[in-house]
């Protein structure tokens, strides 16, 4: 039985495949070894009863997760998985690798992640590479163009009374925000990046507002300048995108890309289906041929 998973900081998507049966999909809390230890990760998985019931039958598991950027961090996730899936051969890698596999169309390309966080990589079909200047620095120092990036700007301007009235009122009405609530969630509670990204709903609901358009476009430009132009061939190969920000603000993304003479390729919200197709084609087909 094959299990494939893709985890961002907010949500983890799982796809379970049994021979001659329709695939089953599951979801759990997202996890990141920068923020979650082995116990938190394994407990999050165990919360899904259907996934837990199938666990002893899983023989092969591929999981791509945010934060798995070193052997030590991968090992945190691998140990958590092994405690839940004792009979599986387990492969853990960075979500960038998953993004590259999910968008692979047999042509070398750059893939950008624009979700709760942001990052990029280049994949030629053999090796997934990341430009040094494009390394992800997290929501405090980086994540340009991501949900946490926009959320941080939005909250800061809200606290400083610098938002247009319509946006300010929308935030007040939807979230009942106060300085105390914001400070508590950003500085005292875990998962501040997810909290900040949650405010993207306000920008999505008001995406035609001139101020929102300018904010989104400026963030996209910063993303391209930080995470895409660091590749020498960035104007000669397609740039694919994965993540909710890329998906919901596709028109902005394509406009900014065109202005910067960048070829925007495939844009998908979730990589899980692309990952399933990639592994079935490139791993199991070759194995069984």
N, C-alpha and C positions, 0 to 999 in steps of 0.2 A: 504494500500500500504506500502510495506516494503522497507526501504533504509538502506544500509550498506556501511560504508566508512572506509578506512584506510589511514591515513595521516602520511607521513614522513615529514622531513624538506624541501624536494624538491618538492614533488608531492603528491596530494591526489587522490586516486582512489575511485569511487562511483559505486555502483551497485543497480539499482532500479528494484523491482519486483512487478508486478501487477498480480493478480490472473488470471490464464489461458492465460497468455501472456509471450512472450519471454523476458528475463531480458535485461535491457538496461544498458550500462556502460558509465560513464562520467569521466572526469578528470578536476581538478582545481589545482591551485597553492597549494603546501603543506603549512601547518601552524603549529606553535608550540607556545603555550601560553607564553613560556619564551621570545619569540622574537616578537610575534604578539598580538596586543590588539583585543578587541571585534570588533571594527569597521573594522579593516584590514581583519579579518577572514570572517565576514559577506559580505563584499564587494568582497572578492575573490570568494565566492560561487555565488554571484549574477552575476558574469561575465559570467557564463555558462547559456545561455538562456533556453536550454532544461531542465536543472535541476530546474531553477527558475520557469518555466511553470508548472512543476509537483509538486512543493513544497506544495501547499495547499491540495493536495490529500494524502500526506504522513502521515500515522497514527502511524508508528513505525520507529524509527531511532536509529541505533547503530553506533557509531563512535569511532574509536580507533586512538589516535593521539600521536605523539612524544611530550614529555613535560608535559603530563597530569599526573603528579606524586603526586599531592595533591588536596584536595577538592577545594582550592582556584583557582588553575590553571584549574581544570576541569570546574569550574563554569564560567570562562572566555569563554571557548569554548561553553558551554551549552547555555549561554546567546546569543552568536552570532548565534547559530543554531536556537534558539527559535524565533529570529527576522525574520528568513527566512522560518522556518517550524512551523507556529503557531499552527497547529492542530496535531502535532506529540507527542507521548510519546518518550522522548529522553534519551538515555543512552550513557554516555561518559566515556571512560576509557583510560588507558595508552596503547601505541602501543605494549608494552610487553605482555599485556593480549591478544590483538589481535593476536600477533605472536603465543602465546601458543595455542589459539583456532584454528588458521589456520593450525597448524601442528599436532593437536591432532589425534592420531590413536588408541585410547582406551588403550594406554600403557603409564605409567608415563615416562616423558622425560624432558630433558633440551632443551630449545630453545634459540638459539643465533641470534641476529640481527647484520648483517654486511651490512650496506648501507651507507648513508651519515654519520651516526653515528653508534655506536655499544653499545650493552647491552646484557643481558641474564636473563632468569628466569627458574624456575622449575614448572612443572604442573603435578599433580597427578590425574587430572580429576575433582577435587573439588575446590582446592585452588591454585592460581598462587602465587608462592613465589619467592623472590629475595634475594640472599645471600648479607649480609651487605657489604662485601668487593668487591662485583661486581656492586655496585651502579653506574649508569652512571654519569659521571662528566662533560660531554660536550666536545666540540672539543678542548678547551684550556687545560684542565687537564686530559682528558680521551679520549674516543672514539677509543680505541686501535684497529687497524686492519680495520678501516673504511675508507671511501673515503676521509673524511676530514683529517684523520690521515696521510694517504699516501700523500695527496696533500700538507700538511704542510711540510713534509719532502722534497718532490720534489721541492717546491718553495724555501725553505731555501737553498738547495744544488745548485739550479740554481743561486741564488743571490750570493753565495759564490764560484761559478765556480768549483763545486765539482762533477758535473755530467759527465758521459761518453759523448763523443762528439755527438754520435748518438741521445741520449736522449735530450741533451742540444739543438741541432739543431732542433729537432722535436718540442720542446717547443717554440723555437723562431719562427719557421715557422708557426705553428698552431695558436699561441696565440699573436704573436707580443708583447712579454712581455718586460716590463721595470721595473726598481726599483720603479719608481713613480706610475705606474699602480698597481703593487702588493701592495704597501703600502696603496694606496687609497682604494682598495677593501678589504683589510684585516682589516685596522684600522679605516677607515672613513665611509665606506658604510655598510648598513645592510646585513645580511645573509653571513657573511664571511665563515661560515662552508660550505655552498652550493658552494660558489666561489672556495674554496680549493678543494672540492670534484670533481669539474668540470674537473680537470686535470687528472682524472683517465683514460680518453680516451687515453692519451699518454702511460700510463702503459699498457692498454689493447691492443693497437696497437703494442706494443713492448714487449709483454708478454714472448716471447722466449729469449729475451736478458738476459744474465747471471746476470747482475746487477739488472734487474727488478725481476727476479726469487728470488734472494737473499733478496731483499727488501720485496717482498710479503710474502715470507716464514717467515722472521723475524717478520713481523707485525702479521701474523697469530699466531705464537708462543706466542707473547706478549698478543694477545687477549685470547688465551686459558689459559695462566697463570694468567691473570687478571680476566676474566669473566666466565671461565668454571671450573677450578680447585678449585674454592672457594666453590663448592658444594661437600659435603663429598662423595656422590655416583657417582661422574662424570665419573668414569671408569666402572660403573655397569649399566648405563642406556643409551639409545640412546641420541645423541645430534643432534637436527634438526636445520636447518639454514634458515633464511629469509633475502633477500636483494640482491641488485645488485652486491656487491663485492663478496659475497658468491657464487652467481650464475655464474658470469663471470670468477671467479678464483677457480672453483670447484675442479679441479685436485690438485691445491696447497693445498686447504683446507683439502681434504681427505688424502693427503700425510702427512701433518703435524699432523693431527689427529691420523693417524695410528702409526706414530712415537711416539706419546705421549700416545698410548694405549687407545685412545678415539674412540668410535663407532660413526662415522658420519652417521646420518640417512638421512632424507629427506632434500633436498636443493631446495628451490623455490625462484623465483625472487620477486613475488608479493603475499602478503597474501590474497588479496581480494576474490579470488575464494574459498580458504580454509575457509575463514570466512563465506561466503555464505553457504557452505555445512554444516559447524558446526551449524549455527543458524537454518537452515532448519531441521536438524536432531535432535539437542539437545534442541532447544527452542520450535519450532512450532510443531514438531512431538509429543512431550510430552504434549504440550498444547492442541492439538486436539485429543489425544488418550483417 
